[in-house]
Amino acid sequence: MDRTLRRTKEFIVEGLIFLSGITSILFVVLIFVFLLKEGLSLFKEYPAGQFLFGTGWYPISEPPRFGIVPLVCGSLIVTVGAIMIAVPVSVAAALYISELAPVKIKDFLKAGIEMLAAIPSVVLGFIGMVTLVPFVRSFFHIPTGLTALSGSIMLAFMAMPTIITIAEDAINAVPKPYKEGALALGATRWQMMYKIVLVAASPGIIAAIMLGIGRVIGETMAVMMITGNSAVIPHSFLQPVRTMTATIASEMGETVYGSEHYFALFALGIVLFIITFIINFIADLFLHRKKI
C-alpha cells in the first residue's frame, strides 16, 4: 500500500514538472507566433529590405521610414560598451569571491551582489540621470551627458550580478585536484588561478558573459532614460543613441492600432527576439559543453 502511494505521488510530481516545462515552451512559442503575426503584416506594404537596411527611423514623416539600422547600431554600441566594462570587473570579482575571499567576506559579498540584482532598472535609470549623466557631461565637456557611454556604464552595473554569479559557479566547479596539482608542481597561487582555474572554467565564464549580453541588450527603462533617445547611427560613445527596446517602449503607446508604425514596432520586436534567442542559445551551448 505504501509503495503504491509513493509511486502515485512520484507520478503526480513528475507529471506536474513535465506540464510546467511544456507550458513554458508553449508560452514562448505563442509569443513568437504573435510577434510574427503582427510584425510580418508590415511587409505587405513596406519593403523588407528598407526595413532591415534602412538608415532612417522616421515613423511620422511623409512617407514614413522604418529603417532599423540606427536602432540596431545603438543597441550594439551600448551593449559592447557595457560588456567591455562589466566582463573584466565581474570575472575578477568572481575569482576573488571563489578563491581568495575569507568565508565571512565571501558571504557578505554574495549577499550584496544578490541585493544589487534586485534593484529595479527604473531606479538605476533615475540614479544614472541625477549622478552619472551630469558627471559624463562635465568630464568630457560635451553638450549633454545623455550618451551611449552613460548607458554602457549603467548597463554594465546591471549586468555584473548575472556574470559574477554564473562565473563564480563555473569557477567553483573546477575540480580540486586541478588546483592542488598545479600548486604541487610549483605554480604560484596567481599562476594556478589564471592558467588553470580560468582555463578550466572558461565554458561557464563564456556562458556567463553571453547571458550578461542578453541581459543588457534586453534592458529597456535604464537605457531609455539616459541614452538620449536619438535615432541616429552613432560614431562614438559620446553621442546620444536609441536602442531597439527603448524605441518599442517609447512609441508603442502613441501608435494607431493596425497602422504601419504599429506593425513596424512588432517587426522590431521580432528582430530583438531573434537576437536574444541566438545569444541565449550560444550561452546554453557553452554552459553544457562537455570537456574532452
N, C-alpha and C positions, 0 to 999 in steps of 0.2 A: 504493500500500500504506500509506504513511504517512498519507495523507488518510483512508483507511478506518479506520485505527486511531484517529486523532484523533476522528473522528465517533463511533466506538464509545465512546470514553472520555467524550466530551461527553454522549452519550445516557445512559450509566450514571450520570454525576454528576447530570444533570437529573432522571433517574428517582428517585435517592436523595433529592434535595431535595424533589421533589414528594411522595414517600412520607412524608418527615418531616413536611411540612406537613399532609397528610391525617391522619396518625397523631395529631398534636397536637389537631386539631379533633375527631377521633373520641374521644379521651380526655375532652375537655371535655364532649362530648355524652353519653358514657356516665356520667360523674359526675353530670351534671344529671338524667339518666334515673333513676339510682339514688336520688338525693335525692327525686325526685318519687314514685318507687315507695314509699319508706319514709315520706316526710313526709305525703303525701296520705292515707295509711291512718288518720291521726289523725282526719280529718273524717268518717269513717264513724260515729263515736260522739260526737265533740266538735264543737260548732258552730264554724264558721269565723269567724263574727262575734265570738264571745267570745275566740277566739284572737288575731285581728287588733286588736281594740279593747278587750280586757280590761285592767284596770289592776292586776291582781294575778298574780304568778307564784309559786304555792304548789303545787308538784308532789306533795308528800306530805300535803297536807291531805285532809280528807274532806268533800265530794268534792274532787278535785284541781282547781286552777285554773291555766290556762296562758295568761294574758293577757300579750302581749309588749310592751305599751306602755312599761312601766318599762325594759325592756331596750333597746328602740329609743331611748328618750329618753336613757338612759345612754350608749349608743354615740354619739348625736348631740352631746351636750354635751361629751363628751371630744374628739370629732373637731373640733368648732367651736373649742374652746379651743386645740387643737394647731395648727390652721391659722392662727388669729389670731396665734399666736406665731411659727410657722415661716415663713409667707409673707414678711413684711417682711424678716426676717433673711436668708432664703435668696435672695430676689431681689437684695437689696443685696450679698450675698456673691458671687453670680453676676456682677453688674455690675462689682464690684471686680476679680474674677479676670480677667474678659474684657477690661475697658477700662483699668484703672488699674495693676494689679499688675505689677512688673518680672518678667522671664521666670523668674528663679530662684525668686522668691517664689511665682509662679503655679504652677510645677511642684511646689513644696513643699505648697502649699495643696491642689492637686488630689489629690496622693498622700494627704494627711491625710484628705480627705473620703472617698476610696475605702476607707481603713482604718476610718473611722468606720462606714461601711455594712457592714463585715464583722463588727462586734461582735455576738455572739448576743443576741437580745432578752432571754433569761433572765438574762444577765449585767447588762444595763442595768436590768432589773427589780430585781435584787438590789442594785445600786448605788443605785437610787432608794429602796429600803426603808431602807437604812442611812444615807443622807445627805439625800435630798430630803424624805422623809416627816417625819422629826423637825424639819427646818427649817420646813416648812409649818405643822406643829402649833404650834411655839413662836412663829413670826412672827405668825400670825393668832389665837393664843390660843384654839384650839379643842380639843375632847377628843381628836381623832385626826387624824393627817395623811394617813390613807388616804382621799383625796378625789378628786373629778373634776379638781381643779386639779393635783394631783400627777400624775395620769395624763396630763393635757393637756401638761404641761411635758415629761414623759418621751417622749411620742409625738411632740411637736414636734422633739425632739432626734433621734428615729429617722427622721422624715420629711425632715429637712433634706438629707441626701445625695442623695435622689431628686430633690427640687425643684431643688437647686443644679446638679446635673449636667445635667438636661434644659434648665433655664433658660439655663445658660451656652451650651449648644449652639445654642439659639434666638438668643441674642444674637450669637454668632459668625457665624451665618448671615445676619445683616443685611448687605446689600451695602455695600462700602466707599464707593462714590460717594455714598450717602446721608449718611454721616458727613462726608466731605470737602466735599460741597455745603453742609451746614449750617454748617460752620466757615468756609467761604469767604464765606457770606452774613453773617458777623459774629456767629454764635451762639457763646457760650462753650462750654467742654467739658462743663460740667454741663447746660446747656440742650440741647446735642446729645444727651446720654445720655438725659435723661428726656423730651424732646419728640420725638426721632427714633428712637433705638435702642429704647427700651422700647415705643413705639407699634408700630414695625415688627415687633418680636419678640413682641408680645402673644399671638398664637395659640399659639406654642410655650410661652410662660410660663404661659398658662392651662392648657395640656395638662399642664405640669409640676405645677401646683397640683392638678389633678384626679387625677393619678397619685399625688401625695402623699396626697390624701384616701383613695384606695383602699388605699394602704399603711397608713395609720393605722387605718381602720375594720376592716381585716382582722387587726390585731395581736391576739395572744392573751396570751402569757405576761406581758409587762410590765404590762398593764392588770389582769390577774388578781391580780398581786402587790401593786399599790399603789393600787388604787381603792376598796378596802373591800368589794367584792362584796355590796353591799346592793341587793336588787331593789326599789327604790322610785323613784317619779317625782321626780327632783331639782328643787329650786327655786333652787339656787345652785351655784357651782363648789366651795363648801366643804363639800359633802355627799358621803358615800360613795355610789357608784353601782355598777351591774353592767352590763357590756356583753354583747352577743349572743355574741361569741366566747368570753368568759370563762365564760358560762353553759354553752355546749356543752362546753368543755374540762373544767370542774369537775364536771359532772353526768353525763357520758356513761358514766364508769366505774362509777357507782352505780346505773344503771337496770337494770331487768329486761328482757331481750330480748323484744320483742313487746308491751310494756306501752304505755299511753297516754303515759307520760313519755318512753319511748324514741322513739315516733313524733313527739312534740311537739318533741324536740330536732332531729330531721331536718327537721321543718317550719320550725323556726327557721333551720336551715341553708339552706333554700330561700329564705327572705326575705333572708338575708345574701348568698347567691349572686346574687340578682336585683339587690340594691343595688350590689354591687361590679361586676357586669356593666354596669349603667347608667353608673356612674362612669367605667369604663374606655372604654366606647363613646363617651361625651361627650369624653373626653380624646383619643381617636383622631380624632374629627371635627375638633377644634381643631388637632391636630397636622398633619393632612393638608389643612387648609383652604387653598385657593389664594387668593393675593392678586388682587383685581380690578384 
